[in-house]
Amino acid sequence: MHVYDRTWLMHSVAEDRKRIARYGMWAGDSDDYYFRRCRAYHEPTGTVMIFSRDVGHHSSGWWKNPDYERCYHLSLSFVDPATKERAPRDVKLSRQWVDAFYGKDARLLWCEPPYSRDGRSIEVWHYRLFCAPDWSPILPRGEVYSRELTEAGWKSYSDVQAEMAAVEERARERQAD
C-alpha cells in the first residue's frame, strides 16, 4: 500500500491515485498487482483508500442494466492517525475526498455504505462514478437491476447458475433410469 506523508495535500493524492488507476482495470476477480497498486494510506488524515477503474459489472452477469458496466470506484475507511486503530467514518473528511477525486462529477456518484461483514467492521464506504465505454462520466439510465436496456438474450449470473443446476439434475435423473 502506498503511503502519503504530511507533505501530500488531499488534491495531490487524488491526482496521483487517478494517474495510477489509469494503468489498468479491475474486474473484481482477484487481488492482483493492479488492485494492490490502487490501495493507499494518507497519514495526516488517517484515510485508507482504494481508487480503481472497475469493469465487468454487467458482462459478468452481476447487474442487468448495461449502463452499469464500468466505473471509477473510490473506497474510503479511516484509522486514528496517532494510534492506527480503526476509526469511525468521518463524513466531513469523506466529502473532502469525494470532492478531491470527482469534483463537479460528484453529483453523478452512487454512494454505498458497507455491505459485507468485513466492510461493516471497518466502516468502508464506496463512491462509484459510472462511465461510458470511453470512460467519460454518465448518469446511468434506469435501475441497476432493470432489464429495460438489457440486450436480448443476456443472462445474469444467477440465471446461468440455475440453468446449469437444471441440466445437472436432468443428467442425474437419466443416470438413475
C-alpha positions as CSV (number, residue, x, y, z in Angstrom):
1,M,0.0,0.0,0.0
2,H,1.4,3.4,-1.0
3,V,1.7,5.8,2.0
4,Y,1.4,9.6,1.6
5,D,3.0,11.6,4.3
6,R,2.2,15.1,5.6
7,T,3.8,16.7,2.6
8,W,0.9,15.5,0.4
9,L,-2.2,17.6,0.1
10,M,-5.5,15.8,-0.5
11,H,-6.0,17.0,-4.1
12,S,-2.4,16.0,-4.9
13,V,-3.1,12.5,-3.5
14,A,-6.3,12.2,-5.6
15,E,-4.5,13.2,-8.8
16,D,-1.8,10.7,-8.1
17,R,-4.3,7.9,-7.4
18,K,-6.2,8.8,-10.6
19,R,-2.9,8.5,-12.5
20,I,-2.2,5.1,-11.0
21,A,-5.8,3.9,-11.8
22,R,-5.4,4.7,-15.5
23,Y,-2.8,1.9,-15.8
24,G,-5.3,-0.9,-15.6
25,M,-8.8,-2.1,-14.8
26,W,-10.1,-4.4,-12.1
27,A,-12.8,-7.0,-12.8
28,G,-13.2,-8.0,-9.1
29,D,-11.9,-11.4,-9.6
30,S,-8.5,-11.3,-7.8
31,D,-6.2,-9.3,-5.6
32,D,-3.9,-8.7,-8.5
33,Y,-0.9,-6.3,-8.9
34,Y,-3.2,-3.6,-10.3
35,F,-5.6,-3.7,-7.4
36,R,-2.8,-3.7,-4.8
37,R,-1.3,-0.6,-6.6
38,C,-4.7,1.1,-6.2
39,R,-4.5,1.0,-2.4
40,A,-3.1,3.9,-0.4
41,Y,-3.0,5.5,3.0
42,H,-2.9,9.2,3.7
43,E,-1.1,9.6,7.1
44,P,-2.2,13.1,8.1
45,T,-5.9,12.3,7.8
46,G,-5.8,8.6,8.7
47,T,-7.6,7.7,5.4
48,V,-7.3,4.3,3.9
49,M,-8.4,4.3,0.2
50,I,-8.7,2.3,-2.9
51,F,-9.3,4.1,-6.2
52,S,-9.7,1.9,-9.2
53,R,-11.3,1.6,-12.7
54,D,-13.7,-1.3,-12.3
55,V,-15.2,-3.2,-15.2
56,G,-17.5,-6.2,-15.8
57,H,-20.5,-5.3,-13.6
58,H,-22.9,-6.1,-16.5
59,S,-20.9,-8.5,-18.7
60,S,-20.1,-10.7,-15.7
61,G,-23.9,-11.1,-15.0
62,W,-23.9,-9.1,-11.8
63,W,-26.1,-6.2,-12.9
64,K,-28.7,-6.3,-15.6
65,N,-28.5,-2.7,-16.8
66,P,-25.5,-2.3,-19.3
67,D,-25.1,1.3,-18.2
68,Y,-23.5,-0.1,-15.0
69,E,-20.7,-1.9,-16.8
70,R,-17.8,0.3,-15.7
71,C,-16.9,2.9,-13.1
72,Y,-14.3,4.8,-11.2
73,H,-14.6,3.4,-7.7
74,L,-13.3,5.1,-4.5
75,S,-13.5,3.2,-1.2
76,L,-12.7,5.0,2.0
77,S,-12.2,3.9,5.6
78,F,-10.4,5.6,8.5
79,V,-7.9,5.0,11.2
80,D,-6.7,7.2,14.0
81,P,-3.5,8.8,12.6
82,A,-1.8,8.6,16.0
83,T,-2.7,5.1,17.1
84,K,-3.5,3.4,13.7
85,E,-6.6,1.9,15.4
86,R,-9.8,1.7,13.3
87,A,-11.8,4.9,13.4
88,P,-15.5,5.6,12.5
89,R,-16.4,7.1,9.2
90,D,-15.6,10.8,9.0
91,V,-18.4,12.3,7.0
92,K,-16.7,15.7,6.6
93,L,-13.4,14.1,5.5
94,S,-15.3,11.8,3.2
95,R,-16.9,14.8,1.4
96,Q,-13.5,16.4,1.0
97,W,-12.0,13.2,-0.6
98,V,-15.0,12.9,-2.9
99,D,-14.5,16.5,-4.0
100,A,-10.8,15.9,-4.5
101,F,-11.4,12.8,-6.6
102,Y,-14.6,13.7,-8.5
103,G,-15.0,17.4,-8.4
104,K,-18.1,18.6,-10.3
105,D,-18.9,14.9,-11.3
106,A,-19.6,14.1,-7.6
107,R,-23.3,14.9,-8.4
108,L,-23.3,11.7,-10.5
109,L,-22.0,9.4,-7.8
110,W,-23.6,6.3,-6.5
111,C,-22.7,6.1,-2.8
112,E,-23.0,2.9,-0.9
113,P,-22.5,2.1,2.8
114,P,-20.6,-1.1,3.9
115,Y,-22.3,-4.3,2.8
116,S,-20.0,-7.2,3.8
117,R,-19.2,-8.2,7.3
118,D,-15.6,-7.1,6.8
119,G,-16.7,-3.8,5.2
120,R,-19.0,-3.1,8.1
121,S,-16.3,-3.9,10.6
122,I,-14.0,-1.1,9.2
123,E,-16.9,1.1,8.0
124,V,-15.7,1.3,4.4
125,W,-17.9,3.4,2.1
126,H,-18.0,3.2,-1.7
127,Y,-18.3,6.0,-4.2
128,R,-18.8,5.0,-7.8
129,L,-18.8,7.2,-10.9
130,F,-20.3,5.1,-13.8
131,C,-18.8,5.7,-17.2
132,A,-19.4,5.3,-20.9
133,P,-17.1,3.0,-22.9
134,D,-14.7,5.9,-23.4
135,W,-14.6,6.4,-19.6
136,S,-16.5,9.7,-19.7
137,P,-18.8,10.1,-16.7
138,I,-22.5,9.2,-17.2
139,L,-25.7,9.2,-15.1
140,P,-26.9,5.6,-15.8
141,R,-30.4,5.3,-17.2
142,G,-32.8,3.3,-15.2
143,E,-32.2,1.0,-12.2
144,V,-29.2,-1.4,-11.9
145,Y,-31.5,-4.5,-11.9
146,S,-33.8,-3.2,-14.7
147,R,-33.8,-5.2,-17.9
148,E,-35.3,-2.3,-19.8
149,L,-32.0,-1.6,-21.5
150,T,-30.5,-5.1,-21.4
151,E,-29.6,-6.7,-24.7
152,A,-31.7,-9.6,-26.0
153,G,-30.5,-13.0,-24.7
154,W,-28.4,-11.6,-21.8
155,K,-28.5,-13.8,-18.7
156,S,-27.5,-12.9,-15.2
157,Y,-25.0,-15.0,-13.2
158,S,-27.9,-16.4,-11.2
159,D,-29.8,-17.2,-14.4
160,V,-26.8,-19.2,-15.7
161,Q,-26.3,-21.0,-12.4
162,A,-30.0,-22.0,-12.3
163,E,-29.8,-23.4,-15.9
164,M,-26.6,-25.3,-15.1
165,A,-28.3,-26.8,-12.0
166,A,-31.3,-27.9,-14.0
167,V,-29.0,-29.5,-16.6
168,E,-27.1,-31.4,-13.9
169,E,-30.4,-32.5,-12.3
170,R,-31.6,-33.9,-15.7
171,A,-28.3,-35.7,-16.2
172,R,-28.6,-37.3,-12.7
173,E,-32.2,-38.4,-13.5
174,R,-31.1,-40.0,-16.7
175,Q,-28.3,-41.9,-14.9
176,A,-30.7,-43.1,-12.3
177,D,-33.0,-44.6,-15.0
